[in-house]
Structures are given as structure tokens and as C-alpha cells.
Amino acid sequence: MLIHTPTMFLVIVTTSFTLALAIAWISYRKNNSLFNPLFMWSLALALHGGAYLLFSLRGYINDAVSIIVGNSFLSAGFALFGEAIYRFHDEQPNRLTLWAPVVFIAISFSMLLDNQQVRLVISALVFTLQSAALLAFAIKMRNNTIGRGQYIIETGLVSVIAAMMLREISFLLGSTKLTSIAESNSIQSYTFITVLVSLLLLSIGFVLMTHERAEKRALDNQAFTKFSNKILDLLSLNRPLDDILNAIINGIERLHPEMLCSILLLDKRGRFLSRIFAPSLPEFYNSAIQGVEIGLGVGSCGTAAYTKQRVIAEKIATHPYWVSYKELALQAGLASCWSQPVLSSNQKVLGTFAIYHRDEHAPESSDIELIEAVAKLASVAIERSSSVEQLRESEKHYRLLIETANEGICVVNDGVLRYANPKLCELTGYDANILTNKSIIDLIYHEDQAMVIENQKKLLLTTVNDLKYAIRISTRHRGVRWFELSGVAFEWHGDNASLNFLTDIHDRKLMDEKIQQLAYLDALTQLPNRRLLIEHLKQALARNIRNASYSALLFLDLDNFKPLNDKHGHNVGDMLLIEVARRLQLCVRQTDTVARFGGDEFVILITDMDADESSAHTQAENIAKKILSAVADPYLLQTDNNGTTITVEHRCTASIGVITFNNGDSSGEKLLDRADAAMYRAKQEGRNTIRFYQ
């Protein structure tokens, strides 16, 4: 079967670039980051398409470019395929192995420009070896990958290898001779058809493999969420810590049957691994590690606890610490272990959570996320269980902790305050006997009451725990203040209740509002700044379209401002600007916007004007005249001169540029530029005047 080779080139080029664009788009939708596996795969396809485009232009471009660059593109495409596959598996590639063939192709083809047959043999051999290396890695990672995508990729690589080997053998045996890459014969036709099919297989396989992994992670996340909720249910029921930790281990092992898990708790001094929770590990193994002192290099668990590191991974049977336990590890069938410290809320090490594998297994990003999440869950269980145990053992100690706490604490049952600690009394200004048996809603500012009622219901009736949100409380001695309220459900004298924590965040709230104000308001005049004006302009453009009305933009610049600054200083100049701002606000409605652009420039936005252009023009002109008159009135500015208050009388005028608009054809920035241009024309034509943008 013979196929016209140039036509086949065109099909391959079109297919490569189409696939590259499609996969790049998928990559962008899934992950905005460059150099993620899908994006690198699309680059590889683009290089492949570029190579065949250069081949098809043979005779129209320099042969050296077509031959050397084209084949280098093909080899680089294989290297990028490799980078993508390695990155997909979170493995570090051997870049010398991946990219050395590209350099070899470029150098060897530069020396063999006149020898078509040898070049074809070399290229077939190099592409065979590159494909074989990728195939070997794909097979190696087969146990770490789910779904059909990996098999489709392997099929595509096998197809490439088969085609290249057939091509190579036919050239070596002399059964096929080509004087030009564009010649058509059966080997050429078979090769290019195989290339086309392989491209499709590799692309479909990689996209499918990515999708399958995403689906698996989504299912794993759902299963983990369900598992976490179950553990939280056990916590809410105040089940013993041993039951909860064993439930955590059994739950993870059911979700991931290939894993064995353990939770190792430190003793009270934080030096030795004292309590072992590992129901699936052999008892002799658990007994051997119990009592081990933590420290650097003392197994993954001992190192993680000692250094508080994120994740420690090691090969158990070959780690120096385990030399004396090598036979023990082999008997237990353990080959690799990853450990994560279980930290309390104040970063104290409580123990470690470890995952074991029966084969050598490096942790992937999803594994690290899992081990960190479980360690946090174990931390919550340990701390909560410890708190409940302490509360049950000593109510006196509990009350001492609560009453000396540095935040307000109260118990709420049936919407009523049953207990309030001294700090809460101090924060609210009410005595304990007044707060006790008082409805919590009576303390809450009326606008926040519905939110508190709803969140209290969530806390008591669902698995939601540790809610934290900002509310306002009407204090007795300091007015309405902002507090951060958090709470947990617990049992109070045999009844459901919530333990609530209140922290005064009023000063922080005011600071946040101040920062927000600085972002949108001019610091001197407290008028909107350029950023806020642009937002109001966008809203005005949208309202014009909706209401079929006009708006106007007035750009104002003071005519006699600099001499005042030069003569009396910036302090007097600032007082003038503040007074101008006040007068401008009096000239317009509250729904209009007066903004300061900096210096002595102001912008006034008038909205909801007449729908008739001529009438709107007249309205804008009348407002501008009113502003000119207001600005021109004398200013009496008081300032301090060597301890003596003096009054500076100043007169100034303004130049105003005006533009009226009623649709969204222009952006806010363009409207400002046009109003600014009209203002400059007013200055050039005598100042103290008004000019409309033409």
C-alpha cells in the first residue's frame, strides 16, 4: 500500500498541532501552571508537528534546517514526552538520558547532510531507543497507575518501536532505499500511518490517564471526607482515645489496602515511643519499637518526631538504624515507611503517624497529602480526648483553666448562658450573676443575631465543628464591639451544649477597615480616589444602558494653587484642598461622586441625568457653572506662624473639562482622558472656564 508522502506529512502536521492545541486547552482548564504534565505533552506534540512541517517544506527551505532542525524537533518531542510522564508520576527524570539523543541527532545529522540512508538508520535507532526507555519507565510505574490510559500509552510506544525497527531493518538490509524523505514506498507508508496512530494513542492515553487519576483523587477525597466525619462523630460521642486511634488506622487501611498504618505516641516527657497503635503490624514488631528513644536517624518515626519534619521516607530494611532489626523488618514484610509528626495546636510533638509498604515505594503528592491530613485528624483526636479525660478527672482543674483563660468562654445550652468565665465578664462589662441564665441573643448586636442562631444550630445538630466567625456584641461599658466567636459541641450535665470562645478583635477590625479605606479613599480629603472612581464609572456605564440615561464627567484643575503652596507651605495648600473638596460635595447630589486624583485635580461624576443629549448637556453645564462659582469664592485659611495663628486669604479659580456619555462604547479610562483633554483646552483658552469634549 502506497500513500502520497507529502499528503501524509500534511495529515500528521494537522493532527499534531490540533492535538497540541486541544491538550494545551485541557491543561489550561485543569491547571493554570505552566510545565504541568499535560502542557509539556502539548509542547511535545507541537514539536512533532513542527518537525513534519519542516520535512514537508524540503526544497522550499534550506536542507540543513529541514534535516537537522526537523529531526532534532522529533527527538526533543520524545524527550518532552518523557519529561511529562516522569512529572506525572512525581519522579525526577535522568535528563542526560532524555536529552542526550537530541544533541546526538543535531551533531550527527550536521555531519551527514549528504547521506540520506545513514541518517534514516540513525534516526530510526535513536527514536527506537527513546521510545523503549519511555516504555520501560511506563511499565515500571504500572503498579502506581490506575485505569486504561497507561496501557494505551504503552500500545502507542510499542507501535512506534515496531515501526522504527521495521524501518531500520529494511534500510540495513538494503531492501529500501530513499533519495528523499518525501518519496513514497510501502515502508514509508507503514511508518507514517503508524506515527499517526501512535500520536493518537499517546495523546488519548495521556489525557485519559490524567482524567482517571483526577477521578480517583476525587473519589478518594469523598471517601476520606466520609471517614473523617465518622471519626468526628466518635469524638463528639467522647469515645475512648484507643477506640478513636484504632478507628483511624482501620479506616485508612480500608481506604488503601496496600498500606499498613501505625500511630506511635510519645511519653509525657516527649522522649520515647510509649504507646503503639498498629493492629495490622505483627505484635513482635510493635514490641520491638516500643520504648525506642526518638532522635535524628532513629528510624523515620523517631526522626520525624525529633525534627518535626513534614514527611520522612525511608527503606526500613536498609536504613542504618534498622541494621540490628533487619531480620525483624523482613519477618514483618516491611520495605518502606513514611512518617509524619502528630503535632498539638501549640506545635508540641504528640507522636507520629506512619504508613508502611511491603515493597519499596516512594511517596507521591497524594500520599503526602493523605499522611498530613491523617496526622492532623489524629492530633485533633488526641487533644480532644485528652481534654475530655482531664475534664472528667478534675473539674476543679478544668474550672481553673477556664477561669484563668485569656479569652471569654461561655457554655450555651438551649440558647441560654449557663456559665461565663471571668474574662467574658470583663469583656462584656456584666457580672457573672447577670450573664448566667441570660439568653445569648440578648448580648448579640441585632444585625448578627440570626447568624448566631443559625450557627448554634449547626454546631449542635450536625457534624460541623469548630465554627469560627466575627460578630458584634453590645457591651455594657464600651458600646458595640467586634468579637471572634468559635465553639465546639459538648455534653453539659448530660445535655447537648456548646462551649464558646470569644476574642475581642475590635481593634483589628478597625485596622482592617482603615486599610480598606486607604485603598479606596484619598488620605487628605477622604474623597474617593482614582481606583474607586473607576469602579463608580463602570457602574454608571452599566446604569446608562439599563436606564437609557446620560451621565457626565467633570475634570477640574485649580488655576491658582501652586503660588499658595510656594508662599505659605504645603500645610496651607492642604487646607485649601480640603475646603475645595467640601465645596464640591455641596454642589452635587449625595448619589454623585466627587473624587480627588492627586495634586489639585478633582473629578466629579454626575449620574442619572436626562435621557435627551441636549438636556443632559445643559444639566452638566449648569452644574459646572455652579462649581466654578463655588470654587471662586474667597478662602480664609488659618495657619500657625511661629506660635501665632494667622489667617491667609486666598482666591483661586478652576478650569473644568466636561464630557457627557450614555453607553458603554468607551471605557472609564478613555472617558477620563477625554475629560482631561477638555480641561486642558479650558486652561489654554483663558482658565476659569468650562469646555466640553468635542
Number of C-alpha atoms within 10 A of each C-alpha: 9 11 16 13 18 18 12 20 22 16 16 24 25 15 19 25 19 16 21 25 17 14 23 20 16 16 22 15 9 13 14 12 10 12 15 17 26 28 23 24 29 28 23 26 31 22 26 27 28 22 26 25 19 24 24 22 16 18 10 9 12 11 17 13 16 21 24 21 20 24 27 25 25 24 29 24 26 25 23 22 26 29 25 24 22 19 17 17 15 14 14 9 14 11 11 8 13 20 19 13 21 20 13 16 25 18 13 15 24 16 12 14 14 12 11 16 19 17 20 21 18 16 23 22 18 18 21 21 16 22 24 17 15 23 20 13 15 22 14 10 15 13 8 11 16 14 16 13 23 23 19 21 26 23 17 26 26 17 20 25 22 15 22 26 19 16 21 23 15 15 19 15 9 10 9 16 15 14 10 10 16 18 14 17 17 11 20 23 18 16 20 19 17 19 19 19 16 22 23 18 21 23 25 19 22 26 21 18 22 20 15 17 17 13 12 14 13 12 12 16 13 12 15 18 12 12 17 17 14 17 23 19 16 17 20 17 11 17 15 16 20 14 12 22 21 17 16 25 23 19 19 21 16 12 13 12 10 12 16 22 27 24 27 26 23 25 15 9 6 17 18 21 23 17 17 17 19 20 15 14 16 12 11 11 15 19 11 11 19 16 16 17 16 22 17 13 16 18 24 28 31 27 21 29 33 20 15 18 12 14 20 22 20 20 21 24 22 14 16 14 14 17 13 10 18 17 12 16 19 13 12 16 16 20 18 23 27 27 30 29 34 31 21 16 11 6 10 13 21 22 33 27 28 28 22 24 19 16 13 15 16 16 20 14 10 11 13 17 13 16 23 19 15 21 23 19 18 26 23 19 24 24 17 16 20 14 13 18 14 13 14 12 11 11 11 11 13 15 13 12 12 18 17 12 15 14 18 24 24 26 23 25 21 14 17 18 20 19 19 23 23 20 20 25 20 15 20 21 16 16 14 16 11 11 23 18 16 16 16 22 17 13 17 20 17 12 10 14 17 12 13 18 13 10 17 21 14 15 20 17 11 10 14 16 15 14 15 15 14 19 21 22 24 17 18 13 11 11 11 16 19 20 22 15 21 19 22 19 24 20 14 14 7 7 10 14 23 24 19 20 19 23 18 21 17 17 12 12 15 12 12 12 12 12 12 11 14 14 15 16 21 18 13 13 18 15 22 23 22 19 13 16 23 16 11 18 22 14 13 25 22 15 19 20 13 11 12 15 21 26 27 25 26 30 30 28 25 22 16 16 19 14 11 18 15 11 10 13 13 13 13 20 21 17 18 21 21 15 17 21 20 14 15 20 18 12 18 18 11 9 10 16 21 24 26 25 19 12 13 19 17 23 26 22 21 23 25 18 21 17 15 12 16 11 13 21 20 12 18 23 19 12 17 25 17 14 23 22 14 17 21 16 13 12 17 15 17 14 17 11 10 7 7 8 10 13 14 13 11 15 14 17 21 27 27 33 28 30 24 23 20 27 17 14 10 11 14 20 12 11 20 20 13 20 27 24 21 25 28 19 20 23 21 11 13 10 20 21 19 24 23 21 15 9
